[in-house]
Amino acid sequence: MTNLRSRRSALIIISLLLGMIVLAMFCLSVGSVNIPIREVFRTLTGQTGGSSELILLKFRLPRILAAILIGAALAVSGALLQGVIRNPLASPDILGVTGGASAAAVAFLTLFSGYSVHWVPVVAVIGALLAVLINYTLAWKRGVSTYRLVLIGLGLSTALGALTMFLLISGPAYLAAQVLNWMTGSIYGISWKYVQVISPWIIVFIPLSFVYAKELTIQSLGDPMATGLGSRLQITRIMVLLYSVALAGAAVGVAGMISFLGLMAPHIARRLVGNSYSLVIPVSALIGAILLLLADLAGRMLFMPLDIPAGVFTAGIGAPFFLYLLFKRKPMH
């Protein structure tokens, strides 16, 4: 039975990986100028040049890679949050993490516009961490209630959204359109520079999250059982929370507020592979990447020549999904 389950999980991961690669190739091929798949392969392997090389390598490829990295980061961040809080309603945007990251990033962009973009994810992570600390402090009342965390997180997100708008209005007028587009959750116009900015965060913190995968699986059994099995509850929660904040903050610092991705992807992952976080983390990453690729593809293709931010589509799907979970909530096992 265990071998059968392991083979099934491996098959799911391989299928999702292949699906992501096929979808990425399709996204590279289609757009305002369609490029045959054969030519996409030839360009990626350095066998051709000309206009297709410019379109693919300078404009589309960094955008596709950024969507994969950002989608994976937000999905894993959501999976870690849901694991450490043991609440299926937890996600970076609902708990105020992305709101804090967004407010900090907008403040940095409007007040220190001359600084390098490499600082934006760092500032966003600091803002996200402050938002989490405020949420935990306000939610603490002889322990932390998960429902209180969600409710305070929603209020905190609203307040941070108002602060972000104030910063946007009071900042330089020439930055307003750029920052407003970024706030809706867009990867439009992302260059190789931004891919280089976010890559180290993903490369470091997603592998690190596997260190605590077994601990998260044990803690899903409940605190008494986890303590009896030797789990280090507080250390695990602090470290996992830091990893989650780092991933979400870095993603928001580059792409803005892409809502509900961190809520949806872990739920789909658990439906596919169960509650073992050794499997939930990689499957969530792949599903998050696929969802953001699909959202960005829809934004590019459905309303051409307009380029609709991907965050519009993730919010349009995620908001009803959140309401569904809210009304049909069952405890995580």
Phi and psi in degrees as GROMACS dihedral restraints (atoms count N, CA, C in turn):
[ dihedral_restraints ]
;  ai    aj    ak    al  type     phi  dphi    fc
    3     4     5     6     1   -64.4    20    10
    4     5     6     7     1   -41.9    20    10
    6     7     8     9     1   -64.0    20    10
    7     8     9    10     1   -38.8    20    10
    9    10    11    12     1   -63.5    20    10
   10    11    12    13     1   -42.8    20    10
   12    13    14    15     1   -65.4    20    10
   13    14    15    16     1   -39.7    20    10
   15    16    17    18     1   -64.6    20    10
   16    17    18    19     1   -41.9    20    10
   18    19    20    21     1   -65.1    20    10
   19    20    21    22     1   -40.4    20    10
   21    22    23    24     1   -63.5    20    10
   22    23    24    25     1   -42.5    20    10
   24    25    26    27     1   -64.6    20    10
   25    26    27    28     1   -42.2    20    10
   27    28    29    30     1   -63.0    20    10
   28    29    30    31     1   -39.8    20    10
   30    31    32    33     1   -64.3    20    10
   31    32    33    34     1   -39.5    20    10
   33    34    35    36     1   -64.1    20    10
   34    35    36    37     1   -45.1    20    10
   36    37    38    39     1   -63.9    20    10
   37    38    39    40     1   -43.7    20    10
   39    40    41    42     1   -64.7    20    10
   40    41    42    43     1   -41.1    20    10
   42    43    44    45     1   -63.2    20    10
   43    44    45    46     1   -44.0    20    10
   45    46    47    48     1   -65.0    20    10
   46    47    48    49     1   -40.0    20    10
   48    49    50    51     1   -63.2    20    10
   49    50    51    52     1   -46.3    20    10
   51    52    53    54     1   -64.5    20    10
   52    53    54    55     1   -39.6    20    10
   54    55    56    57     1   -61.8    20    10
   55    56    57    58     1   -40.8    20    10
   57    58    59    60     1   -63.4    20    10
   58    59    60    61     1   -42.2    20    10
   60    61    62    63     1   -65.2    20    10
   61    62    63    64     1   -44.5    20    10
   63    64    65    66     1   -62.4    20    10
   64    65    66    67     1   -43.6    20    10
   66    67    68    69     1   -63.3    20    10
   67    68    69    70     1   -41.1    20    10
   69    70    71    72     1   -61.8    20    10
   70    71    72    73     1   -42.4    20    10
   72    73    74    75     1   -63.5    20    10
   73    74    75    76     1   -40.7    20    10
   75    76    77    78     1   -63.7    20    10
   76    77    78    79     1   -42.1    20    10
   78    79    80    81     1   -62.9    20    10
   79    80    81    82     1   -35.5    20    10
   81    82    83    84     1   -67.9    20    10
   82    83    84    85     1   -30.3    20    10
   84    85    86    87     1   -80.3    20    10
   85    86    87    88     1   -36.3    20    10
   87    88    89    90     1  -101.9    20    10
   88    89    90    91     1   156.5    20    10
   90    91    92    93     1   160.9    20    10
   91    92    93    94     1  -161.7    20    10
   93    94    95    96     1   -60.9    20    10
   94    95    96    97     1   -27.9    20    10
   96    97    98    99     1  -121.7    20    10
   97    98    99   100     1   114.4    20    10
   99   100   101   102     1   -80.9    20    10
  100   101   102   103     1   136.1    20    10
  102   103   104   105     1  -122.2    20    10
  103   104   105   106     1   126.7    20    10
  105   106   107   108     1   -57.3    20    10
  106   107   108   109     1   145.4    20    10
  108   109   110   111     1   -56.2    20    10
  109   110   111   112     1   -39.0    20    10
  111   112   113   114     1   -59.3    20    10
  112   113   114   115     1   -41.3    20    10
  114   115   116   117     1   -70.4    20    10
  115   116   117   118     1   -32.5    20    10
  117   118   119   120     1   -61.1    20    10
  118   119   120   121     1   -47.0    20    10
  120   121   122   123     1   -59.4    20    10
  121   122   123   124     1   -44.6    20    10
  123   124   125   126     1   -63.8    20    10
  124   125   126   127     1   -40.6    20    10
  126   127   128   129     1   -66.9    20    10
  127   128   129   130     1   -43.7    20    10
  129   130   131   132     1   -66.1    20    10
  130   131   132   133     1   -26.2    20    10
  132   133   134   135     1   -97.1    20    10
  133   134   135   136     1     9.6    20    10
  135   136   137   138     1    74.0    20    10
  136   137   138   139     1    26.0    20    10
  138   139   140   141     1   -99.9    20    10
  139   140   141   142     1    -0.7    20    10
  141   142   143   144     1  -146.7    20    10
  142   143   144   145     1   170.6    20    10
  144   145   146   147     1  -144.2    20    10
  145   146   147   148     1  -156.7    20    10
  147   148   149   150     1    88.1    20    10
  148   149   150   151     1  -156.2    20    10
  150   151   152   153     1   -65.5    20    10
  151   152   153   154     1   -37.1    20    10
  153   154   155   156     1   -63.8    20    10
  154   155   156   157     1   -36.1    20    10
  156   157   158   159     1   -63.9    20    10
  157   158   159   160     1   -41.7    20    10
  159   160   161   162     1   -62.8    20    10
  160   161   162   163     1   -47.4    20    10
  162   163   164   165     1   -63.9    20    10
  163   164   165   166     1   -45.2    20    10
  165   166   167   168     1   -72.8    20    10
  166   167   168   169     1   -50.7    20    10
  168   169   170   171     1   -80.9    20    10
  169   170   171   172     1   -30.8    20    10
  171   172   173   174     1   -93.1    20    10
  172   173   174   175     1   -34.2    20    10
  174   175   176   177     1  -109.2    20    10
  175   176   177   178     1   -51.7    20    10
  177   178   179   180     1   -82.9    20    10
  178   179   180   181     1   -43.7    20    10
  180   181   182   183     1   -61.6    20    10
  181   182   183   184     1   -47.2    20    10
  183   184   185   186     1   -62.0    20    10
  184   185   186   187     1   -33.4    20    10
  186   187   188   189     1   -67.0    20    10
  187   188   189   190     1   -42.5    20    10
  189   190   191   192     1   -66.3    20    10
  190   191   192   193     1   -44.9    20    10
  192   193   194   195     1   -63.2    20    10
  193   194   195   196     1   -40.3    20    10
  195   196   197   198     1   -62.9    20    10
  196   197   198   199     1   -40.5    20    10
  198   199   200   201     1   -61.8    20    10
  199   200   201   202     1   -41.4    20    10
  201   202   203   204     1   -64.3    20    10
  202   203   204   205     1   -47.0    20    10
  204   205   206   207     1   -66.6    20    10
  205   206   207   208     1   -45.2    20    10
  207   208   209   210     1   -69.0    20    10
  208   209   210   211     1   -42.9    20    10
  210   211   212   213     1   -60.7    20    10
  211   212   213   214     1   -43.0    20    10
  213   214   215   216     1   -64.7    20    10
  214   215   216   217     1   -42.3    20    10
  216   217   218   219     1   -61.8    20    10
  217   218   219   220     1   -47.7    20    10
  219   220   221   222     1   -67.0    20    10
  220   221   222   223     1   -37.8    20    10
  222   223   224   225     1   -67.2    20    10
  223   224   225   226     1   -45.8    20    10
  225   226   227   228     1   -66.7    20    10
  226   227   228   229     1   -38.2    20    10
  228   229   230   231     1   -58.4    20    10
  229   230   231   232     1   -44.9    20    10
  231   232   233   234     1   -64.4    20    10
  232   233   234   235     1   -40.7    20    10
  234   235   236   237     1   -62.6    20    10
  235   236   237   238     1   -42.5    20    10
  237   238   239   240     1   -65.0    20    10
  238   239   240   241     1   -42.5    20    10
  240   241   242   243     1   -63.0    20    10
  241   242   243   244     1   -45.2    20    10
  243   244   245   246     1   -63.9    20    10
  244   245   246   247     1   -32.8    20    10
  246   247   248   249     1   -72.4    20    10
  247   248   249   250     1   -44.2    20    10
  249   250   251   252     1   -75.0    20    10
  250   251   252   253     1   -31.1    20    10
  252   253   254   255     1   -93.0    20    10
  253   254   255   256     1   -17.2    20    10
  255   256   257   258     1    56.7    20    10
  256   257   258   259     1    46.3    20    10
  258   259   260   261     1  -137.6    20    10
  259   260   261   262     1   120.2    20    10
  261   262   263   264     1   -69.1    20    10
  262   263   264   265     1   -10.6    20    10
  264   265   266   267     1   -88.6    20    10
  265   266   267   268     1    -5.8    20    10
  267   268   269   270     1   -74.9    20    10
  268   269   270   271     1   137.1    20    10
  270   271   272   273     1  -161.4    20    10
  271   272   273   274     1   161.0    20    10
  273   274   275   276     1   -57.6    20    10
  274   275   276   277     1   -38.6    20    10
  276   277   278   279     1   -77.4    20    10
  277   278   279   280     1   -33.2    20    10
  279   280   281   282     1   -74.8    20    10
  280   281   282   283     1   -32.6    20    10
  282   283   284   285     1   -87.3    20    10
  283   284   285   286     1     2.5    20    10
  285   286   287   288     1    91.3    20    10
  286   287   288   289     1     1.3    20    10
  288   289   290   291     1   -64.3    20    10
  289   290   291   292     1   -51.6    20    10
  291   292   293   294     1   -68.9    20    10
  292   293   294   295     1   -30.9    20    10
  294   295   296   297     1   -63.4    20    10
  295   296   297   298     1   -44.6    20    10
  297   298   299   300     1   -64.8    20    10
  298   299   300   301     1   -41.2    20    10
  300   301   302   303     1   -63.8    20    10
  301   302   303   304     1   -41.7    20    10
  303   304   305   306     1   -65.9    20    10
  304   305   306   307     1   -44.9    20    10
  306   307   308   309     1   -61.6    20    10
  307   308   309   310     1   -43.3    20    10
  309   310   311   312     1   -65.4    20    10
  310   311   312   313     1   -42.4    20    10
  312   313   314   315     1   -66.5    20    10
  313   314   315   316     1   -41.6    20    10
  315   316   317   318     1   -65.5    20    10
  316   317   318   319     1   -40.0    20    10
  318   319   320   321     1   -60.4    20    10
  319   320   321   322     1   -42.2    20    10
  321   322   323   324     1   -65.6    20    10
  322   323   324   325     1   -43.6    20    10
  324   325   326   327     1   -66.8    20    10
  325   326   327   328     1   -35.2    20    10
  327   328   329   330     1   -84.2    20    10
  328   329   330   331     1   -33.2    20    10
  330   331   332   333     1   -93.3    20    10
  331   332   333   334     1   -27.5    20    10
  333   334   335   336     1  -131.4    20    10
  334   335   336   337     1    55.0    20    10
  336   337   338   339     1   -66.4    20    10
  337   338   339   340     1   -17.3    20    10
  339   340   341   342     1   -82.8    20    10
  340   341   342   343     1    -8.0    20    10
  342   343   344   345     1   -82.7    20    10
  343   344   345   346     1   162.7    20    10
  345   346   347   348     1   -66.3    20    10
  346   347   348   349     1   146.6    20    10
  348   349   350   351     1   -66.9    20    10
  349   350   351   352     1   -16.4    20    10
  351   352   353   354     1   -63.2    20    10
  352   353   354   355     1   -19.5    20    10
  354   355   356   357     1   -84.2    20    10
  355   356   357   358     1   -17.6    20    10
  357   358   359   360     1   -61.5    20    10
  358   359   360   361     1   -48.2    20    10
  360   361   362   363     1   -60.2    20    10
  361   362   363   364     1   -36.4    20    10
  363   364   365   366     1   -62.9    20    10
  364   365   366   367     1   -47.1    20    10
  366   367   368   369     1   -63.7    20    10
  367   368   369   370     1   -40.9    20    10
  369   370   371   372     1   -63.8    20    10
  370   371   372   373     1   -39.9    20    10
  372   373   374   375     1   -63.6    20    10
  373   374   375   376     1   -40.9    20    10
  375   376   377   378     1   -62.7    20    10
  376   377   378   379     1   -43.7    20    10
  378   379   380   381     1   -63.1    20    10
  379   380   381   382     1   -40.7    20    10
  381   382   383   384     1   -64.1    20    10
  382   383   384   385     1   -41.3    20    10
  384   385   386   387     1   -64.1    20    10
  385   386   387   388     1   -41.9    20    10
  387   388   389   390     1   -62.6    20    10
  388   389   390   391     1   -40.3    20    10
  390   391   392   393     1   -63.3    20    10
  391   392   393   394     1   -41.6    20    10
  393   394   395   396     1   -65.0    20    10
  394   395   396   397     1   -41.7    20    10
  396   397   398   399     1   -62.3    20    10
  397   398   399   400     1   -42.0    20    10
  399   400   401   402     1   -63.4    20    10
  400   401   402   403     1   -44.8    20    10
  402   403   404   405     1   -60.8    20    10
  403   404   405   406     1   -47.7    20    10
  405   406   407   408     1   -62.6    20    10
  406   407   408   409     1   -40.3    20    10
  408   409   410   411     1   -63.9    20    10
  409   410   411   412     1   -45.2    20    10
  411   412   413   414     1   -71.4    20    10
  412   413   414   415     1   -30.0    20    10
  414   415   416   417     1   -82.4    20    10
  415   416   417   418     1   -12.1    20    10
  417   418   419   420     1   -76.2    20    10
  418   419   420   421     1   121.9    20    10
  420   421   422   423     1  -154.0    20    10
  421   422   423   424     1    87.1    20    10
  423   424   425   426     1    54.5    20    10
  424   425   426   427     1    46.8    20    10
  426   427   428   429     1   114.1    20    10
  427   428   429   430     1   169.4    20    10
  429   430   431   432     1  -109.4    20    10
  430   431   432   433     1   118.9    20    10
  432   433   434   435     1   -83.1    20    10
  433   434   435   436     1   133.0    20    10
  435   436   437   438     1   -65.4    20    10
  436   437   438   439     1   -37.0    20    10
  438   439   440   441     1   -64.9    20    10
  439   440   441   442     1   -38.5    20    10
  441   442   443   444     1   -64.4    20    10
  442   443   444   445     1   -38.7    20    10
  444   445   446   447     1   -60.0    20    10
  445   446   447   448     1   -44.2    20    10
  447   448   449   450     1   -66.5    20    10
  448   449   450   451     1   -46.1    20    10
  450   451   452   453     1   -65.5    20    10
  451   452   453   454     1   -44.8    20    10
  453   454   455   456     1   -66.0    20    10
  454   455   456   457     1   -37.3    20    10
  456   457   458   459     1   -61.2    20    10
  457   458   459   460     1   -40.8    20    10
  459   460   461   462     1   -64.4    20    10
  460   461   462   463     1   -43.4    20    10
  462   463   464   465     1   -64.3    20    10
  463   464   465   466     1   -41.4    20    10
  465   466   467   468     1   -63.9    20    10
  466   467   468   469     1   -40.5    20    10
  468   469   470   471     1   -61.5    20    10
  469   470   471   472     1   -40.8    20    10
  471   472   473   474     1   -64.4    20    10
  472   473   474   475     1   -44.5    20    10
  474   475   476   477     1   -64.1    20    10
  475   476   477   478     1   -42.2    20    10
  477   478   479   480     1   -67.7    20    10
  478   479   480   481     1   -33.3    20    10
  480   481   482   483     1   -62.9    20    10
  481   482   483   484     1   -40.9    20    10
  483   484   485   486     1   -65.1    20    10
  484   485   486   487     1   -41.0    20    10
  486   487   488   489     1   -62.8    20    10
  487   488   489   490     1   -40.4    20    10
  489   490   491   492     1   -62.6    20    10
  490   491   492   493     1   -42.8    20    10
  492   493   494   495     1   -64.6    20    10
  493   494   495   496     1   -38.3    20    10
  495   496   497   498     1   -62.4    20    10
  496   497   498   499     1   -44.0    20    10
  498   499   500   501     1   -63.6    20    10
  499   500   501   502     1   -37.4    20    10
  501   502   503   504     1   -65.7    20    10
  502   503   504   505     1   -43.2    20    10
  504   505   506   507     1   -69.5    20    10
  505   506   507   508     1   -38.1    20    10
  507   508   509   510     1   -82.7    20    10
  508   509   510   511     1    -8.2    20    10
  510   511   512   513     1   -84.6    20    10
  511   512   513   514     1  -179.0    20    10
  513   514   515   516     1   -59.6    20    10
  514   515   516   517     1   138.6    20    10
  516   517   518   519     1   -63.9    20    10
  517   518   519   520     1   -34.4    20    10
  519   520   521   522     1   -68.7    20    10
  520   521   522   523     1   -18.0    20    10
  522   523   524   525     1   -91.3    20    10
  523   524   525   526     1   -12.9    20    10
  525   526   527   528     1   -59.6    20    10
  526   527   528   529     1   -49.3    20    10
  528   529   530   531     1   -63.8    20    10
  529   530   531   532     1   -42.1    20    10
  531   532   533   534     1   -64.2    20    10
  532   533   534   535     1   -45.8    20    10
  534   535   536   537     1   -70.1    20    10
  535   536   537   538     1   -37.3    20    10
  537   538   539   540     1   -64.2    20    10
  538   539   540   541     1   -41.2    20    10
  540   541   542   543     1   -64.3    20    10
  541   542   543   544     1   -39.9    20    10
  543   544   545   546     1   -64.9    20    10
  544   545   546   547     1   -38.0    20    10
  546   547   548   549     1   -64.6    20    10
  547   548   549   550     1   -27.9    20    10
  549   550   551   552     1   -77.4    20    10
  550   551   552   553     1    -6.8    20    10
  552   553   554   555     1    89.1    20    10
  553   554   555   556     1    74.9    20    10
  555   556   557   558     1  -128.1    20    10
  556   557   558   559     1   142.8    20    10
  558   559   560   561     1  -112.0    20    10
  559   560   561   562     1    18.6    20    10
  561   562   563   564     1   -66.0    20    10
  562   563   564   565     1   133.9    20    10
  564   565   566   567     1    77.7    20    10
  565   566   567   568     1     9.7    20    10
  567   568   569   570     1   -69.6    20    10
  568   569   570   571     1   130.9    20    10
  570   571   572   573     1  -108.0    20    10
  571   572   573   574     1   179.0    20    10
  573   574   575   576     1   -60.4    20    10
  574   575   576   577     1   -28.3    20    10
  576   577   578   579     1   -60.2    20    10
  577   578   579   580     1   -41.5    20    10
  579   580   581   582     1   -73.9    20    10
  580   581   582   583     1   -33.3    20    10
  582   583   584   585     1   -62.0    20    10
  583   584   585   586     1   -41.1    20    10
  585   586   587   588     1   -66.0    20    10
  586   587   588   589     1   -31.4    20    10
  588   589   590   591     1   -68.3    20    10
  589   590   591   592     1   -44.8    20    10
  591   592   593   594     1   -87.2    20    10
  592   593   594   595     1   -24.3    20    10
  594   595   596   597     1   -54.6    20    10
  595   596   597   598     1   -47.1    20    10
  597   598   599   600     1   -59.1    20    10
  598   599   600   601     1   -36.6    20    10
  600   601   602   603     1   -63.7    20    10
  601   602   603   604     1   -42.4    20    10
  603   604   605   606     1   -70.3    20    10
  604   605   606   607     1   -44.7    20    10
  606   607   608   609     1   -62.6    20    10
  607   608   609   610     1   -32.7    20    10
  609   610   611   612     1   -85.4    20    10
  610   611   612   613     1   -50.7    20    10
  612   613   614   615     1   -85.8    20    10
  613   614   615   616     1   -27.6    20    10
  615   616   617   618     1   -68.6    20    10
  616   617   618   619     1   -47.7    20    10
  618   619   620   621     1   -60.0    20    10
  619   620   621   622     1   -37.9    20    10
  621   622   623   624     1   -62.1    20    10
  622   623   624   625     1   -31.2    20    10
  624   625   626   627     1   -64.8    20    10
  625   626   627   628     1   -24.3    20    10
  627   628   629   630     1   -67.9    20    10
  628   629   630   631     1   -22.7    20    10
  630   631   632   633     1   -59.4    20    10
  631   632   633   634     1   -34.7    20    10
  633   634   635   636     1  -105.7    20    10
  634   635   636   637     1    12.7    20    10
  636   637   638   639     1   -61.0    20    10
  637   638   639   640     1   -45.9    20    10
  639   640   641   642     1   -64.9    20    10
  640   641   642   643     1   -40.1    20    10
  642   643   644   645     1   -61.5    20    10
  643   644   645   646     1   -42.3    20    10
  645   646   647   648     1   -64.6    20    10
  646   647   648   649     1   -39.2    20    10
  648   649   650   651     1   -63.2    20    10
  649   650   651   652     1   -42.5    20    10
  651   652   653   654     1   -65.3    20    10
  652   653   654   655     1   -42.9    20    10
  654   655   656   657     1   -67.2    20    10
  655   656   657   658     1   -21.6    20    10
  657   658   659   660     1   -66.6    20    10
  658   659   660   661     1   -14.6    20    10
  660   661   662   663     1   -78.9    20    10
  661   662   663   664     1    -9.5    20    10
  663   664   665   666     1   110.8    20    10
  664   665   666   667     1   152.7    20    10
  666   667   668   669     1   -60.3    20    10
  667   668   669   670     1   -46.9    20    10
  669   670   671   672     1   -60.4    20    10
  670   671   672   673     1   -45.1    20    10
  672   673   674   675     1   -64.4    20    10
  673   674   675   676     1   -42.6    20    10
  675   676   677   678     1   -63.5    20    10
  676   677   678   679     1   -41.1    20    10
  678   679   680   681     1   -65.3    20    10
  679   680   681   682     1   -39.8    20    10
  681   682   683   684     1   -64.4    20    10
  682   683   684   685     1   -29.5    20    10
  684   685   686   687     1   -88.0    20    10
  685   686   687   688     1     3.7    20    10
  687   688   689   690     1    89.1    20    10
  688   689   690   691     1    16.8    20    10
  690   691   692   693     1   -73.5    20    10
  691   692   693   694     1   139.1    20    10
  693   694   695   696     1   -90.9    20    10
  694   695   696   697     1    87.5    20    10
  696   697   698   699     1   -58.3    20    10
  697   698   699   700     1   -56.9    20    10
  699   700   701   702     1   -68.6    20    10
  700   701   702   703     1   -42.3    20    10
  702   703   704   705     1   -62.3    20    10
  703   704   705   706     1   -44.2    20    10
  705   706   707   708     1   -60.7    20    10
  706   707   708   709     1   -45.9    20    10
  708   709   710   711     1   -63.6    20    10
  709   710   711   712     1   -42.2    20    10
  711   712   713   714     1   -64.6    20    10
  712   713   714   715     1   -47.0    20    10
  714   715   716   717     1   -67.4    20    10
  715   716   717   718     1   -43.4    20    10
  717   718   719   720     1   -64.8    20    10
  718   719   720   721     1   -39.5    20    10
  720   721   722   723     1   -62.6    20    10
  721   722   723   724     1   -41.4    20    10
  723   724   725   726     1   -63.2    20    10
  724   725   726   727     1   -42.7    20    10
  726   727   728   729     1   -63.1    20    10
  727   728   729   730     1   -42.8    20    10
  729   730   731   732     1   -62.5    20    10
  730   731   732   733     1   -44.7    20    10
  732   733   734   735     1   -64.6    20    10
  733   734   735   736     1   -41.1    20    10
  735   736   737   738     1   -61.8    20    10
  736   737   738   739     1   -44.2    20    10
  738   739   740   741     1   -66.7    20    10
  739   740   741   742     1   -47.0    20    10
  741   742   743   744     1   -67.1    20    10
  742   743   744   745     1   -42.4    20    10
  744   745   746   747     1   -62.8    20    10
  745   746   747   748     1   -42.9    20    10
  747   748   749   750     1   -64.3    20    10
  748   749   750   751     1   -40.8    20    10
  750   751   752   753     1   -64.8    20    10
  751   752   753   754     1   -44.2    20    10
  753   754   755   756     1   -65.9    20    10
  754   755   756   757     1   -37.0    20    10
  756   757   758   759     1   -61.1    20    10
  757   758   759   760     1   -25.8    20    10
  759   760   761   762     1   -98.3    20    10
  760   761   762   763     1   -43.2    20    10
  762   763   764   765     1  -112.2    20    10
  763   764   765   766     1    -5.1    20    10
  765   766   767   768     1    84.1    20    10
  766   767   768   769     1  -163.6    20    10
  768   769   770   771     1   -88.5    20    10
  769   770   771   772     1    91.0    20    10
  771   772   773   774     1   -92.0    20    10
  772   773   774   775     1   102.6    20    10
  774   775   776   777     1   -80.3    20    10
  775   776   777   778     1   150.1    20    10
  777   778   779   780     1    69.3    20    10
  778   779   780   781     1    -3.0    20    10
  780   781   782   783     1   -64.6    20    10
  781   782   783   784     1   -39.7    20    10
  783   784   785   786     1   -71.9    20    10
  784   785   786   787     1   -11.5    20    10
  786   787   788   789     1   -90.5    20    10
  787   788   789   790     1   -44.6    20    10
  789   790   791   792     1   -75.4    20    10
  790   791   792   793     1   -47.3    20    10
  792   793   794   795     1   -59.2    20    10
  793   794   795   796     1   -46.3    20    10
  795   796   797   798     1   -63.2    20    10
  796   797   798   799     1   -32.9    20    10
  798   799   800   801     1   -65.9    20    10
  799   800   801   802     1   -44.3    20    10
  801   802   803   804     1   -63.3    20    10
  802   803   804   805     1   -40.7    20    10
  804   805   806   807     1   -61.1    20    10
  805   806   807   808     1   -45.1    20    10
  807   808   809   810     1   -66.0    20    10
  808   809   810   811     1   -33.1    20    10
  810   811   812   813     1   -64.3    20    10
  811   812   813   814     1   -32.7    20    10
  813   814   815   816     1   -83.7    20    10
  814   815   816   817     1   -41.2    20    10
  816   817   818   819     1  -125.1    20    10
  817   818   819   820     1     5.3    20    10
  819   820   821   822     1    86.9    20    10
  820   821   822   823     1  -159.2    20    10
  822   823   824   825     1  -104.2    20    10
  823   824   825   826     1     7.7    20    10
  825   826   827   828     1   -75.0    20    10
  826   827   828   829     1   118.5    20    10
  828   829   830   831     1   -72.4    20    10
  829   830   831   832     1   -15.3    20    10
  831   832   833   834     1   -63.8    20    10
  832   833   834   835     1   -26.2    20    10
  834   835   836   837     1  -101.1    20    10
  835   836   837   838     1   -36.1    20    10
  837   838   839   840     1   -61.2    20    10
  838   839   840   841     1   -40.1    20    10
  840   841   842   843     1   -63.0    20    10
  841   842   843   844     1   -54.3    20    10
  843   844   845   846     1   -66.6    20    10
  844   845   846   847     1   -36.8    20    10
  846   847   848   849     1   -67.6    20    10
  847   848   849   850     1   -39.7    20    10
  849   850   851   852     1   -60.6    20    10
  850   851   852   853     1   -42.8    20    10
  852   853   854   855     1   -59.6    20    10
  853   854   855   856     1   -45.8    20    10
  855   856   857   858     1   -67.0    20    10
  856   857   858   859     1   -42.4    20    10
  858   859   860   861     1   -66.0    20    10
  859   860   861   862     1   -41.4    20    10
  861   862   863   864     1   -60.5    20    10
  862   863   864   865     1   -42.0    20    10
  864   865   866   867     1   -63.1    20    10
  865   866   867   868     1   -43.7    20    10
  867   868   869   870     1   -65.0    20    10
  868   869   870   871     1   -43.5    20    10
  870   871   872   873     1   -62.2    20    10
  871   872   873   874     1   -41.9    20    10
  873   874   875   876     1   -72.2    20    10
  874   875   876   877     1   -35.1    20    10
  876   877   878   879     1   -60.5    20    10
  877   878   879   880     1   -43.8    20    10
  879   880   881   882     1   -65.2    20    10
  880   881   882   883     1   -42.6    20    10
  882   883   884   885     1   -63.8    20    10
  883   884   885   886     1   -42.2    20    10
  885   886   887   888     1   -68.8    20    10
  886   887   888   889     1   -37.8    20    10
  888   889   890   891     1   -62.8    20    10
  889   890   891   892     1   -43.3    20    10
  891   892   893   894     1   -61.7    20    10
  892   893   894   895     1   -42.4    20    10
  894   895   896   897     1   -63.1    20    10
  895   896   897   898     1   -33.2    20    10
  897   898   899   900     1   -79.0    20    10
  898   899   900   901     1   -37.4    20    10
  900   901   902   903     1  -100.6    20    10
  901   902   903   904     1   -32.3    20    10
  903   904   905   906     1   -71.2    20    10
  904   905   906   907     1   -30.8    20    10
  906   907   908   909     1  -126.0    20    10
  907   908   909   910     1    35.5    20    10
  909   910   911   912     1   -56.1    20    10
  910   911   912   913     1   139.9    20    10
  912   913   914   915     1   -87.9    20    10
  913   914   915   916     1     5.7    20    10
  915   916   917   918     1   -72.8    20    10
  916   917   918   919     1   148.2    20    10
  918   919   920   921     1  -115.8    20    10
  919   920   921   922     1   100.5    20    10
  921   922   923   924     1   -82.4    20    10
  922   923   924   925     1   134.2    20    10
  924   925   926   927     1   -58.1    20    10
  925   926   927   928     1   140.9    20    10
  927   928   929   930     1   -60.4    20    10
  928   929   930   931     1   -32.0    20    10
  930   931   932   933     1   -60.2    20    10
  931   932   933   934     1   -26.6    20    10
  933   934   935   936     1   -64.0    20    10
  934   935   936   937     1   -41.6    20    10
  936   937   938   939     1   -76.1    20    10
  937   938   939   940     1   -39.1    20    10
  939   940   941   942     1   -66.5    20    10
  940   941   942   943     1   -36.2    20    10
  942   943   944   945     1   -69.2    20    10
  943   944   945   946     1   -38.7    20    10
  945   946   947   948     1   -63.5    20    10
  946   947   948   949     1   -33.7    20    10
  948   949   950   951     1   -87.6    20    10
  949   950   951   952     1   -38.5    20    10
  951   952   953   954     1   -71.9    20    10
  952   953   954   955     1   -34.0    20    10
  954   955   956   957     1   -63.4    20    10
  955   956   957   958     1   -48.9    20    10
  957   958   959   960     1   -62.6    20    10
  958   959   960   961     1   -34.7    20    10
  960   961   962   963     1   -62.8    20    10
  961   962   963   964     1   -41.1    20    10
  963   964   965   966     1   -64.4    20    10
  964   965   966   967     1   -42.4    20    10
  966   967   968   969     1   -64.2    20    10
  967   968   969   970     1   -39.1    20    10
  969   970   971   972     1   -60.3    20    10
  970   971   972   973     1   -45.6    20    10
  972   973   974   975     1   -65.1    20    10
  973   974   975   976     1   -36.8    20    10
  975   976   977   978     1   -63.5    20    10
  976   977   978   979     1   -39.7    20    10
  978   979   980   981     1   -86.3    20    10
  979   980   981   982     1   -20.1    20    10
  981   982   983   984     1  -117.6    20    10
  982   983   984   985     1    30.1    20    10
  984   985   986   987     1   -66.7    20    10
  985   986   987   988     1   132.8    20    10
  987   988   989   990     1  -126.3    20    10
  988   989   990   991     1   150.6    20    10
  990   991   992   993     1   -60.3    20    10
  991   992   993   994     1   145.8    20    10
  993   994   995   996     1   -76.4    20    10
  994   995   996   997     1   137.2    20    10
